Amino acid sequence: MVREQKMLRIIQIVFVVFGALQFLNVHFIPSNVPTGTLTLFQGLVVVIAVSDNVIGILLQRILVKGPGRISAVGKAATLAQRWLIANVVRLALSLSTSLFGLVLHMTGSPNWLAQALIGLGILFMVVVSPGKPPAEQVSSSPY
């Protein structure tokens, strides 16, 4: 396993453990706000949370396949660096989905909905495969 894959695996494990702790928080610690019907705010939180996963997958593909960007120090990012960054962004957006589940729990939404969002975030962290990092292309040009 190359260095980028090891780093990504460690980040993925940490994010999944954090999501599991959120699930346990919702499951064992009751919300002080009475649960009732779904409000407009809670509905918007659900829409934003689900769209985070879609944006994460699309952004991952765009960042990996997109043209090289110039970094602050003037060097272009390598393909492996772009692959790692794209996958970390995808994992972070999946983690934000589970954080939105915690927000729903604290605002008094039904526990099943908060647990479903947290589970969706964990599911996307585990199921969506990052693939292998792209191999660097060796240029035959001396320039």
C-alpha positions in Angstrom: 0.0 0.0 0.0 1.4 3.4 -0.9 1.8 6.2 1.5 -1.3 8.1 0.3 -3.5 5.0 0.7 -2.2 4.4 4.2 -2.9 8.1 5.2 -6.4 7.9 3.6 -7.2 4.6 5.4 -6.2 6.2 8.8 -8.3 9.2 8.1 -11.2 7.0 7.1 -11.0 5.0 10.3 -10.8 8.1 12.5 -13.9 9.6 10.7 -15.9 6.4 11.0 -15.1 6.1 14.7 -16.1 9.7 15.2 -19.4 9.0 13.3 -20.0 5.9 15.5 -19.5 8.1 18.6 -22.1 10.5 17.3 -24.5 7.6 16.8 -24.0 6.4 20.3 -24.5 10.0 21.5 -27.9 10.2 19.8 -28.8 6.7 20.9 -28.0 7.0 24.6 -28.2 10.7 25.5 -31.7 12.1 25.1 -32.3 15.5 23.7 -33.7 18.1 26.1 -35.9 19.5 23.3 -39.2 17.6 23.0 -39.4 15.6 19.8 -42.3 16.3 17.6 -43.0 16.9 14.0 -40.4 17.9 11.5 -40.0 21.6 11.2 -38.9 23.6 8.2 -35.4 24.1 9.7 -35.0 20.4 10.2 -36.2 19.7 6.7 -33.6 22.0 5.3 -30.9 20.4 7.4 -31.9 17.0 5.9 -31.7 18.4 2.4 -28.3 20.0 3.0 -27.0 16.8 4.7 -28.0 14.5 1.8 -26.7 17.0 -0.8 -23.3 16.9 1.0 -22.8 13.3 0.1 -23.7 14.0 -3.6 -21.4 17.0 -3.7 -18.6 14.9 -2.1 -18.8 12.2 -4.8 -19.0 14.8 -7.6 -16.2 16.9 -6.2 -14.0 13.8 -5.8 -14.3 13.1 -9.5 -13.7 16.7 -10.5 -10.6 17.1 -8.3 -9.1 13.8 -9.5 -9.7 14.3 -13.2 -9.4 18.1 -13.3 -6.4 20.0 -14.6 -3.4 20.5 -12.4 -3.6 23.5 -10.2 -0.7 25.8 -9.2 -0.2 25.7 -5.5 1.0 28.6 -3.3 4.6 27.7 -3.7 4.5 27.6 -7.5 4.5 23.8 -7.9 1.7 21.9 -9.5 0.0 19.3 -7.4 0.8 15.7 -8.3 -1.9 13.3 -9.3 -1.5 11.3 -6.1 -1.8 14.6 -4.0 -5.0 15.5 -5.9 -6.3 12.0 -5.4 -5.6 12.2 -1.6 -7.2 15.7 -1.3 -10.3 14.7 -3.3 -10.9 11.7 -1.1 -10.3 13.6 2.2 -12.9 16.2 1.0 -15.3 13.4 0.2 -14.8 11.9 3.7 -15.2 15.3 5.3 -18.5 15.9 3.6 -19.7 12.5 4.6 -18.7 13.3 8.2 -20.6 16.5 8.0 -23.7 14.5 7.1 -23.4 12.6 10.3 -22.8 15.9 12.2 -26.1 17.2 10.7 -27.7 14.2 12.2 -26.4 15.3 15.6 -27.8 18.8 14.9 -31.2 17.2 14.2 -31.0 15.3 17.5 -30.3 18.5 19.4 -33.1 20.5 17.7 -35.7 17.9 18.7 -36.3 15.9 15.5 -37.3 12.3 15.8 -34.4 10.0 16.8 -34.8 7.7 13.8 -34.2 10.6 11.5 -31.0 11.7 13.3 -29.8 8.1 13.4 -30.6 7.7 9.7 -28.4 10.7 8.8 -25.6 9.6 11.0 -25.8 6.1 9.5 -25.9 7.6 6.0 -22.7 9.5 6.7 -21.0 6.4 8.0 -22.3 4.4 5.1 -20.8 6.8 2.6 -17.5 6.8 4.5 -17.2 3.1 4.4 -18.9 2.0 1.1 -17.7 4.6 -1.4 -14.4 3.3 -2.6 -11.5 5.8 -3.2 -9.9 3.6 -5.8 -6.2 3.4 -6.3 -4.1 6.5 -6.6 -3.2 7.3 -10.2 0.3 6.5 -11.4 2.5 9.4 -12.2 3.0 9.9 -15.9 6.6 10.1 -16.9 7.2 12.8 -19.5 9.7 12.0 -22.3 10.2 15.7 -22.9 13.3 17.2 -21.4 11.4 20.5 -20.7 
